[in-house]
Amino acid sequence: MDKSRSIRVALVGNPNTGKTTLFNRLTGSRQKIGNYPGVTVDKKSGTWQSGGRTMTLVDLPGAYSLAATSPDERVALDFLTGHLSGEEKPDAVICVVDASNVVRNLFLASQVADLGLPLVIALNMSDAADKASIRVDAALLARRLGVPVVRTVATRGEGIEALGKAVLHAVESRTLMAEVPWPEAVQRAVKYLAAGLEKEGAQSLAPGELRRILFDRHSAVLERAGWPAGSDPEPLLAASRDILTAAGWQPLSAEALLRYEQLGHLTADAVSFPEKRVRTWTERLDTVLTHRVWGLIVFAAMMFLVFQSIYAWSGPFMDAIDGAVVRMQEWVAPWLAAWPTLQSLVVDGIVGGAGGVFIFLPQILVLFFFIALLEDTGYMARGAFLMDKMFGWCGLNGKSFVPMLSSYACAIPGVLATRTIEDPQARLTTILVSPLMSCSARLPVYVLMIGAFIEPTYGAIAAGVVLFTMHFVGLVVAVPVAWAVNKFVLRTRPQPFLLEMPPYRLPRLRDILWRMWERAREFLVRAGTVIVAMTIIIWALVYFPRPDAVRERVVEELSVLNDPDAVDAAVSAAYIEQSYLARAGRALQPIFAPAGFDWKITVGVLASFPAREVIVATLGTIYGIGGEVDESSGDLRSALTREFWTDGPRAGHPVFTVPVALAIMVFFALCLQCGATVAVMAKEANWGWAIFGFVYMTVLAWLGAVLTYQLGTRWLG
């Protein structure tokens, strides 16, 4: 092999084997993160220097097998077989094996070896196996398997140098793992399948790939083989599997039986367990932490801590970022005063848009600190186990709880947190319903409407009840929505929730900080650009057109006031009234009329797409309230109570009533008025699902607002 060429090495392994920790240890800061072509599965690669050679290490998603029943497994299989677009087949594979579960973990290694790839076994977490009195003779195991077996402890960096030497040796000598002695029936079925594929004009496949088609219920390899469109492969597959059935083998279970039988022979005497089993600390802790009563109490306390931390710890940092953005805007504005349009673009569009990205960082960092902490200690699996029964019936699973809870602080970290969910359908469903949780950005809308209309009419107790209720509207709606999405949109049967309970471990602060940095960097690079672009688009719709005649008319009408601030506020309101966004608001107002919205409320709804809380400032500008306006502004509340319909059947009646205020709150509780969340949903799923989420939540919000207004008008007057 050309020694100047970078060696390409794939890193595979079951979940909870320390694979990611090993990857971080080998590559350090020399990592790149993205997505594989055409899918939303994470692609992590990095540079590894060992033995004077440069190796490109690709961390494939954790998988229990290559059956490709999930996107993660499919990506791993396609990458290893060279069928993934734009990706070269690896020169070698490192299979990370938990030293405490050698036989079970070697099942995946056996499947990888079946593809004809040079292999190295990293016997990771060897220290934990030693503590449990599990003895693994690495030298004997290496002779039996026919490939290097290297003891590693990724958390401490032990065995890294030996692992590098083993990989270089495997690449040079192309060491292959001992093959499974496949029965004659399997061999005949593979030949029959190969002949059938050749007859159909499909690509020629290696025996290992053909066995994947034979053994897997729906194999991704068959799709990658170039099966002709319009031709049904089922007759060929059925005939091939009938050969196994006739010989007494069940096609979908034969692989597991044969591989585990082979692995049992290969590991005999190489792996030994203590004669007297000692009850571990993990088992002792689990008697409490997975208890149906005490476990739920501990879990509730833990989730309260996580939620409260996201909400409270990030607050001062978000305020500091907001203040820094305001100071930046104030510093930049005078320099561009001679060019008003450019000034507004830079100050409100670019600087404001960038601030709208950075302000989410504290919440993302706090959330992923806790996620990394809970995962690395092993507690996340226990929480998922406790919550699975609550969510399983509607298509979610136990791991959906943390993202949904996190979305109460902000939907962006909540959507990002769905990465802990292995089941692709449950993950997608969680992404689609998490924005329904009542995030902190909705609070200004609630406070404004409750303070202006609910509390003055019904008192402080009623105001508190309404505020409390609004925080649970989204949660009550989310569960049936999740059921409907799974039954009518995804149309998939609920998958069994397979969960491995890893042993409890002490987390490493270095790994936690590294993962926090990874997620923050990824958010800034992948979602940040989209968020800024959306902000600039909304700015343009609010700013243009801007004819001089508007300003001249307002200045002339208000010249007697001799109040520059009042004149400026009136000019801003006049400009917004004739902006492209206002024109859209007037055009769409008839759609919102059944909810009691006039054109100004409709404009506020449209302008708040980048962020829900923007409606407060937008209403303040439309109603000509000068200076800083927030949800507690007395002037804005007074202006809302003085607003009357000027035409139509409601002419002379107040625009804002208690039913209208409730309708506005329900609309914002259910609508996806957050451009940043849409951008993150697009990056985590795709733009199709992000648009679907925006559309269904908008329709749901409209229906909720109309129902609230109509019933409220009938009952409350």
C-alpha positions in Angstrom: 0.0 0.0 0.0 1.1 3.5 -0.8 2.5 4.9 2.5 1.8 8.5 1.5 -2.0 7.8 1.3 -4.2 8.3 4.3 -5.6 5.0 5.6 -9.4 5.0 6.0 -10.5 3.2 9.1 -14.1 2.6 10.2 -15.0 2.5 13.9 -18.0 0.2 14.7 -19.5 -1.2 17.9 -22.6 -1.8 19.9 -24.1 1.1 22.0 -22.5 1.5 25.4 -19.2 0.0 24.5 -17.3 3.3 24.8 -16.9 3.7 21.1 -17.4 7.4 21.1 -15.0 7.9 24.0 -12.4 5.9 22.0 -13.0 8.0 18.9 -12.6 11.2 20.9 -9.4 9.9 22.4 -7.9 8.9 19.1 -8.9 12.0 17.1 -9.0 14.8 19.8 -9.8 18.1 18.2 -9.2 16.9 14.6 -12.8 16.1 14.0 -15.4 17.0 11.4 -19.2 16.6 11.9 -21.9 16.6 9.3 -24.5 14.3 7.7 -24.1 11.4 5.4 -25.4 12.1 1.9 -29.2 12.0 1.6 -29.9 11.1 5.3 -29.9 12.8 8.7 -27.6 10.4 10.4 -24.5 12.0 12.0 -21.2 11.6 10.2 -18.2 12.0 12.4 -14.7 11.7 11.1 -11.3 12.7 12.4 -7.6 12.4 11.8 -5.6 9.9 13.8 -1.8 9.9 13.8 -0.1 6.6 14.7 3.1 4.9 13.8 4.1 7.7 11.5 1.0 7.3 9.4 -2.1 9.4 9.0 -5.4 7.6 9.3 -8.9 9.0 8.7 -11.1 7.5 11.3 -14.9 7.4 10.6 -17.1 6.8 13.7 -20.1 4.8 12.4 -23.4 4.9 14.3 -23.7 2.4 17.2 -25.5 -0.7 16.1 -26.2 -4.2 17.4 -26.1 -5.8 13.9 -25.9 -5.0 10.2 -29.5 -6.0 9.6 -30.2 -2.3 8.6 -33.6 -2.1 10.3 -32.9 1.6 11.2 -31.2 4.5 9.4 -28.1 4.2 11.7 -27.6 0.5 10.8 -28.3 1.1 7.2 -25.6 3.8 7.0 -23.1 1.5 8.8 -23.8 -1.3 6.3 -23.8 0.9 3.2 -20.5 2.5 4.3 -18.8 -0.8 5.0 -19.9 -2.3 1.7 -19.0 0.8 -0.4 -22.6 1.6 -1.4 -22.9 5.0 0.3 -22.8 7.8 -2.2 -19.6 9.8 -2.0 -17.9 7.5 0.5 -15.0 5.1 -0.1 -14.9 1.6 1.3 -12.7 1.5 4.4 -9.3 -0.1 4.4 -9.8 -1.6 7.8 -12.4 -1.7 10.7 -11.9 -1.4 14.4 -14.7 -3.2 16.2 -15.1 -1.9 19.8 -16.1 -4.7 22.1 -17.2 -4.4 25.8 -14.8 -6.7 27.6 -17.6 -7.7 30.0 -19.9 -8.8 27.1 -17.4 -10.3 24.6 -19.6 -13.0 22.9 -22.6 -10.7 22.4 -20.5 -7.8 21.0 -18.5 -10.1 18.7 -21.7 -10.9 16.8 -21.4 -7.5 15.1 -17.7 -8.1 14.5 -18.5 -11.4 12.9 -21.0 -9.7 10.5 -18.4 -7.1 9.6 -15.7 -9.7 9.0 -18.2 -11.5 6.6 -17.9 -8.5 4.3 -14.2 -9.3 3.7 -12.8 -6.3 5.6 -9.5 -6.4 7.6 -10.5 -6.2 11.3 -9.1 -5.3 14.7 -10.9 -6.0 17.9 -10.6 -3.2 20.6 -11.4 -5.0 23.9 -12.6 -1.8 25.6 -13.4 -1.2 29.2 -11.1 -3.9 30.3 -10.7 -2.3 33.7 -14.4 -2.8 34.4 -14.2 -6.4 33.3 -11.3 -7.0 35.7 -13.2 -5.5 38.6 -16.1 -7.9 37.9 -13.6 -10.8 37.8 -14.2 -11.4 34.1 -11.0 -12.7 32.6 -10.4 -12.3 28.9 -7.2 -13.9 27.4 -6.6 -11.4 24.6 -3.7 -13.4 23.1 -5.7 -16.7 22.9 -8.8 -14.8 21.6 -6.6 -13.2 18.9 -5.3 -16.7 17.8 -8.8 -18.1 17.7 -10.4 -15.2 15.8 -7.4 -14.7 13.5 -7.3 -10.9 14.0 -5.5 -8.6 16.5 -7.3 -8.2 19.9 -6.1 -5.2 21.8 -7.0 -4.4 25.4 -8.1 -0.7 25.8 -9.4 1.6 28.4 -10.5 4.6 26.3 -11.2 6.8 29.3 -7.6 6.6 30.4 -6.0 6.2 27.0 -4.6 2.8 27.7 -3.8 0.6 24.7 -4.0 3.4 22.1 -0.4 2.9 20.8 -0.9 -0.9 20.5 -4.2 -0.3 18.7 -2.5 1.9 16.1 0.1 -0.8 15.4 -2.5 -3.5 15.1 -4.5 -1.4 12.6 -1.4 -0.8 10.5 -0.6 -4.5 10.6 -4.2 -5.4 9.6 -4.1 -3.1 6.6 -0.7 -4.4 5.4 -1.5 -8.1 5.9 -5.3 -7.9 5.4 -6.0 -10.0 8.4 -9.5 -11.4 8.3 -11.6 -12.9 11.1 -12.3 -16.6 11.1 -15.3 -17.4 8.9 -18.5 -19.0 10.1 -18.7 -22.6 8.7 -21.9 -22.0 6.7 -24.0 -25.1 6.1 -24.3 -26.4 2.5 -27.9 -25.1 2.4 -26.7 -21.5 3.0 -24.1 -21.8 0.3 -26.6 -23.1 -2.2 -29.1 -20.4 -1.3 -26.4 -17.7 -1.8 -25.4 -19.1 -5.2 -29.1 -19.2 -6.3 -29.5 -15.6 -5.2 -26.4 -14.5 -7.0 -27.6 -16.2 -10.2 -31.0 -14.5 -9.9 -29.4 -11.1 -9.4 -27.2 -11.6 -12.4 -30.2 -12.6 -14.5 -31.9 -9.4 -13.6 -28.9 -7.3 -14.5 -28.1 -6.2 -10.9 -24.6 -5.5 -9.7 -22.3 -8.4 -8.7 -22.2 -8.7 -5.0 -19.7 -10.4 -2.6 -20.9 -13.5 -0.7 -21.1 -11.6 2.5 -23.4 -9.0 1.0 -25.5 -11.8 -0.5 -25.9 -13.3 2.9 -27.2 -10.0 4.2 -29.9 -10.0 1.6 -30.7 -13.6 2.4 -30.9 -13.3 6.2 -32.3 -9.7 6.6 -36.1 -9.2 6.3 -35.7 -6.0 4.2 -32.1 -5.6 3.2 -30.6 -2.2 2.2 -28.0 -4.1 0.2 -30.7 -5.3 -2.3 -31.6 -1.7 -3.0 -28.0 -0.7 -3.5 -27.4 -3.6 -5.9 -29.3 -1.8 -8.7 -32.4 -4.0 -8.8 -34.3 -3.0 -11.9 -37.2 -0.6 -11.2 -40.7 -2.1 -11.6 -39.4 -5.6 -11.1 -40.5 -7.5 -7.9 -37.6 -9.1 -6.0 -39.8 -11.1 -3.6 -40.1 -14.3 -5.8 -36.3 -14.5 -6.0 -35.9 -13.9 -2.2 -38.7 -16.4 -1.3 -37.1 -19.1 -3.6 -33.7 -18.5 -2.1 -35.0 -18.7 1.5 -37.0 -21.8 0.6 -33.7 -23.6 0.1 -32.9 -22.9 3.8 -36.4 -23.9 4.9 -36.2 -27.2 3.1 -32.9 -28.0 5.0 -34.6 -27.3 8.3 -33.3 -23.7 8.9 -35.5 -20.7 9.6 -34.2 -18.0 7.2 -34.6 -15.1 9.6 -33.1 -16.8 12.7 -30.4 -19.1 11.1 -27.8 -16.4 11.1 -28.0 -15.7 14.8 -27.9 -19.5 15.7 -24.9 -20.1 13.4 -22.9 -17.1 14.4 -23.4 -17.6 18.2 -22.5 -21.2 17.9 -19.3 -20.3 16.1 -18.5 -17.5 18.6 -19.1 -19.9 21.5 -16.4 -22.3 20.1 -13.9 -19.5 19.4 -14.2 -17.9 22.9 -14.2 -21.1 24.9 -11.5 -20.9 27.5 -10.6 -17.4 26.3 -13.3 -15.8 28.4 -14.0 -16.9 32.0 -16.5 -15.7 34.5 -16.3 -15.9 38.4 -17.8 -19.0 39.9 -19.7 -17.1 42.5 -21.5 -14.1 41.1 -21.1 -11.0 43.2 -24.0 -8.5 43.2 -22.7 -5.3 41.6 -23.3 -1.7 42.6 -25.3 -1.3 39.4 -27.7 -4.0 40.5 -28.0 -2.5 44.0 -28.7 1.0 42.7 -31.2 -0.3 40.2 -33.4 -1.8 43.0 -34.2 1.9 43.9 -33.7 3.8 40.6 -35.8 1.5 38.5 -38.4 0.9 41.2 -42.0 1.7 40.0 -42.5 4.1 42.9 -39.1 5.3 44.2 -37.6 5.2 40.7 -40.3 7.6 39.4 -39.8 9.9 42.4 -36.0 10.1 41.8 -36.6 10.5 38.0 -39.1 13.4 38.6 -36.6 15.1 40.9 -33.9 14.6 38.3 -36.0 16.0 35.5 -37.0 19.0 37.6 -33.4 19.7 38.2 -32.6 19.5 34.5 -35.5 21.7 33.5 -34.9 24.2 36.2 -31.3 24.4 35.3 -32.0 25.0 31.6 -34.5 27.7 32.6 -32.6 29.4 35.4 -28.8 28.8 34.8 -29.0 30.0 31.2 -31.1 33.1 32.0 -28.2 35.4 33.1 -26.1 34.3 30.1 -28.9 34.9 27.7 -29.5 38.3 29.3 -25.8 39.1 28.9 -25.9 38.0 25.2 -29.0 40.1 24.6 -27.4 43.1 26.3 -24.2 42.6 24.2 -26.3 42.5 21.0 -28.1 45.7 22.0 -24.8 47.4 22.7 -23.4 46.2 19.4 -26.5 47.6 17.6 -26.1 50.9 19.4 -22.4 51.1 18.5 -22.9 50.2 14.8 -26.0 52.4 14.2 -24.2 55.9 14.3 -21.6 54.7 11.8 -24.3 54.0 9.3 -26.6 56.9 10.0 -26.1 58.4 6.6 -27.5 55.3 4.9 -30.8 54.5 6.8 -31.6 51.3 4.7 -28.1 49.9 5.2 -28.2 50.9 8.9 -31.5 49.0 9.4 -30.2 46.0 7.5 -27.0 45.7 9.5 -28.5 46.7 12.9 -31.9 44.8 12.8 -31.2 42.2 10.2 -27.6 41.0 10.5 -26.7 41.9 14.1 -30.2 41.1 15.3 -30.2 37.8 13.4 -26.8 36.8 14.7 -28.0 37.7 18.2 -31.0 35.5 17.7 -28.6 32.6 17.1 -26.1 33.2 19.9 -28.9 33.7 22.5 -29.8 30.0 22.3 -26.3 28.8 23.1 -26.6 28.9 26.9 -29.7 26.7 26.9 -28.1 24.3 24.4 -24.9 24.0 26.5 -26.7 23.5 29.7 -29.0 20.9 28.2 -26.2 18.9 26.6 -24.2 19.1 29.8 -27.0 17.2 31.6 -27.6 14.8 28.7 -23.9 13.9 28.5 -23.9 13.5 32.3 -27.0 11.3 32.4 -25.8 9.2 29.5 -22.2 8.8 30.7 -23.3 7.8 34.2 -25.8 5.3 32.7 -28.9 6.9 34.3 -30.4 8.0 31.0 -31.3 4.3 30.1 -33.1 4.0 33.5 -35.1 7.1 32.9 -36.2 5.8 29.5 -37.2 2.5 31.0 -39.4 4.2 33.6 -41.2 6.5 31.0 -41.6 4.0 28.2 -45.0 2.7 29.3 -46.3 6.2 29.5 -45.4 7.1 25.9 -45.2 3.7 24.1 -48.9 3.6 23.1 -48.8 6.7 21.0 -45.6 5.9 19.1 -43.1 7.6 21.3 -40.7 5.8 23.7 -39.1 6.4 27.0 -36.3 8.5 25.6 -38.8 11.0 24.2 -39.4 12.4 27.7 -36.2 14.4 28.0 -36.5 16.2 24.7 -40.1 17.1 25.4 -39.3 18.3 28.9 -36.3 20.3 27.6 -38.7 22.0 25.0 -40.4 23.7 27.9 -37.3 25.9 28.2 -36.7 26.0 24.4 -37.7 23.8 21.5 -34.3 24.1 19.9 -32.3 22.1 22.5 -35.3 19.8 22.8 -35.2 18.9 19.1 -31.4 18.5 19.3 -31.9 16.2 22.3 -33.9 13.7 20.2 -30.5 12.4 19.0 -30.5 10.1 22.0 -33.5 8.2 20.5 -32.4 5.2 18.4 -35.8 4.3 16.9 -36.0 6.6 13.8 -39.9 6.7 13.9 -40.0 7.6 17.6 -37.3 10.3 17.0 -39.1 11.9 14.1 -42.4 11.9 16.0 -40.7 13.5 19.0 -39.2 16.1 16.7 -42.6 16.9 15.3 -44.4 17.3 18.7 -41.6 18.8 20.9 -42.3 22.4 19.7 -45.8 22.0 21.1 -44.4 22.3 24.6 -44.9 25.8 26.0 -41.4 27.3 25.8 -40.3 30.4 27.6 -40.7 32.5 24.4 -44.5 32.2 24.7 -44.5 33.7 28.2 -44.4 37.4 27.0 -47.5 36.8 24.9 -49.3 35.2 27.9 -48.2 37.9 30.3 -49.3 40.7 27.9 -52.8 39.2 27.3 -53.5 38.1 30.9 -52.3 41.4 32.3 -54.3 43.5 29.9 -57.6 41.5 29.9 -57.8 38.5 32.2 -56.6 40.0 35.5 -58.5 43.3 35.3 -61.7 41.4 34.5 -61.5 38.2 36.7 -58.8 39.0 39.2 -55.3 37.7 40.1 -56.4 34.1 41.0 -58.0 33.6 37.6 -55.0 35.1 35.9 -52.8 32.6 37.7 -55.0 29.7 36.6 -55.0 30.8 33.0 -51.2 31.2 33.0 -50.8 27.7 34.5 -53.3 26.2 32.0 -51.6 27.7 29.0 -48.3 25.9 29.9 -50.1 22.6 29.6 -52.1 23.2 26.4 -49.3 21.9 24.2 -48.6 18.9 26.3 -52.3 17.8 26.3 -52.4 18.2 22.5 -49.0 16.6 21.8 -49.9 13.1 22.9 -52.9 12.6 20.5 -50.9 14.4 17.8 -48.1 11.8 18.2 -50.6 9.0 18.0 -52.1 10.5 14.8 -48.7 11.1 13.2 -47.7 7.5 13.7 -51.1 6.0 12.6 -51.9 8.3 9.6 -48.7 10.0 8.5 -45.8 7.6 9.2 -48.2 4.6 9.1 -45.7 2.4 11.0 -46.4 -0.2 13.7 -44.9 0.6 17.1 -41.4 -0.9 17.3 -40.4 -2.9 20.4 -38.3 -0.7 22.6 -35.0 -2.5 23.0 -32.9 -1.0 25.8 -29.6 -2.0 27.2 -28.9 -1.1 30.8 -25.2 -0.1 31.0 -23.4 -0.3 34.3 -23.2 2.9 36.3 -19.9 4.8 35.7 -18.2 7.9 36.8 -18.3 10.4 33.9 -15.2 12.2 32.6 -15.5 16.0 32.6 -13.3 16.2 29.5 -15.7 14.1 27.5 -18.8 16.0 28.7 -17.2 19.4 27.8 -16.1 18.0 24.4 -19.7 16.9 23.6 -21.1 20.3 24.7 -18.6 22.0 22.4 -19.5 19.6 19.5 -23.2 20.4 19.8 -22.7 24.1 20.2 -20.4 24.3 17.1 -22.8 22.2 15.1 -25.8 24.4 16.0 -23.9 27.6 15.0 -22.7 26.2 11.7 -25.6 24.2 10.6 -28.6 26.1 11.9 -27.2 29.5 12.5 -26.8 30.5 8.9 -30.5 29.6 8.2 -31.7 31.5 11.2 -29.8 34.7 10.1 -31.2 34.3 6.6 -34.8 34.0 7.9 -34.3 37.1 10.0 -33.1 39.1 7.1 -36.0 38.0 5.0 -38.5 39.1 7.7 -36.7 42.4 8.1 -37.0 43.1 4.4 -40.8 42.4 4.4 -41.2 44.7 7.4 -38.9 47.5 6.1 -40.0 47.7 2.4 -41.4 49.6 0.7 -40.5 52.9 2.4 -41.7 55.9 0.4 -40.7 59.3 1.6 -44.3 60.5 1.2 -45.3 58.5 4.3 -42.8 60.2 6.5 -43.7 63.6 5.2 -47.4 63.1 5.8 -47.0 61.9 9.4 -44.5 64.7 10.2 -46.9 67.3 8.8 -49.9 65.8 10.7 -48.0 65.7 14.0 -46.0 68.9 13.7 -48.1 70.6 16.5 -47.0 68.0 19.0 -43.4 69.2 19.1 -42.4 65.7 20.4 -39.7 64.1 18.3 -40.1 60.7 20.0 -43.9 60.6 19.4 -43.3 61.6 15.7 -40.7 58.9 15.2 -43.0 56.3 16.8 -45.9 57.4 14.5 -43.6 57.3 11.4 -42.5 53.7 12.3 -46.1 52.7 12.7 -47.0 54.3 9.4 -44.2 52.5 7.6 -45.2 49.2 9.0 -48.8 49.8 8.0 -47.9 50.0 4.3 -45.0 47.4 4.4 -45.2 44.2 2.4 -45.8 42.3 5.6 -48.8 44.5 6.5 -50.2 44.0 3.0 -49.9 40.3 3.6 -51.6 40.8 6.9 -54.5 42.6 5.4 -54.8 40.0 2.7 -54.8 37.1 5.2 -57.0 38.8 7.8 -60.2 37.2 6.6 -58.7 33.8 7.3 -58.1 34.9 10.9 -61.4 36.8 11.3 -63.2 33.7 12.8 -60.7 33.8 15.6 -61.4 37.5 16.2 -58.1 38.8 14.8 -58.0 42.2 13.0 -55.3 43.0 10.4 -53.0 44.4 13.1 -53.1 41.2 15.1 -52.5 39.3 11.9 -49.5 41.3 11.1 -48.2 40.6 14.6 -48.7 36.9 13.9 -46.8 37.1 10.6 -44.0 39.3 12.0 -43.4 36.9 14.9 -42.4 34.0 12.7 -38.7 34.5 13.6 -39.6 34.5 17.3 -42.9 34.5 19.1 -42.0 37.2 21.5 -41.5 39.6 18.6 -45.3 40.2 18.5 -45.1 42.4 21.6 -42.6 44.8 20.0 -44.5 44.6 16.7 -47.8 45.6 18.3 -46.0 48.4 20.1 -44.7 49.7 16.8 -48.1 49.4 15.0 -49.9 51.2 17.8 -47.2 54.0 17.9 -45.8 53.3 21.4 -42.4 55.0 21.5 -39.4 53.7 23.4 -38.8 50.2 24.7 -41.9 48.1 24.8 -42.3 44.8 26.7 -45.1 42.6 27.9 -45.5 44.7 31.1 -45.8 48.0 29.3 -48.8 50.0 30.6 -48.9 52.1 27.5 -49.2 49.1 25.2 -51.9 47.5 27.4 -53.9 50.7 27.4 -53.5 51.0 23.6 -54.9 47.5 23.2 -57.9 48.2 25.3 -58.7 51.4 23.3 -58.6 49.7 19.9 -61.9 49.4 18.1 -63.1 47.9 14.9 -63.5 50.7 12.3 -65.5 48.8 9.6 -67.4 45.6 9.0 -70.1 44.0 11.2 -68.1 44.6 14.4 -67.6 48.3 13.7 -67.5 50.3 17.0 -66.8 47.2 19.1 -63.5 46.6 20.9 -61.0 44.6 19.0 -59.5 43.0 22.1 -61.9 41.2 24.4 -61.3 38.3 26.8 -62.2 35.7 24.1 -59.8 37.4 21.7 -57.0 37.4 24.3 -57.6 33.7 25.0 -57.6 32.9 21.3 -54.3 34.7 20.8 -52.8 32.8 23.6 -54.0 29.4 22.3 -52.8 30.3 18.8 -49.3 31.1 20.1 -49.4 28.0 22.4 -49.9 25.7 19.4 -48.3 27.5 16.5 -44.7 27.0 15.4 -43.8 30.7 15.5 -40.0 30.2 15.7 -37.8 30.3 12.6 -34.9 29.0 14.6 -36.8 25.9 15.6 -37.9 25.3 12.0 -34.3 25.5 10.8 -33.1 23.0 13.5 -36.0 20.7 12.6 -34.9 20.8 9.0 -31.3 20.0 9.9 -32.3 17.1 12.2 -35.0 15.6 9.9 -35.3 17.4 6.6 -37.0 20.4 5.1 -40.0 18.3 4.1 -40.7 17.3 7.7 -39.9 20.8 9.0 -42.5 22.3 6.6 -44.9 19.6 7.6 -44.4 20.5 11.2 -44.9 24.2 10.5 -48.1 23.6 8.5 -49.8 21.1 10.8 -49.0 23.3 13.9 -50.3 26.4 12.1 -53.5 24.6 11.2 -53.9 23.3 14.7 -53.3 26.7 16.1 -55.8 28.3 13.8 -58.4 25.7 14.8 -57.7 26.1 18.5 -57.9 29.9 18.2 -61.2 29.8 16.3 -62.7 27.3 18.7 -61.5 29.3 21.7 -62.9 32.6 20.3 -66.2 31.2 19.2 -66.9 29.3 22.5 -65.5 32.2 24.5 -67.8 34.7 22.8 -70.8 32.4 23.5 -69.9 31.8 27.1 -68.1 34.9 28.2 -69.7 37.5 25.9 
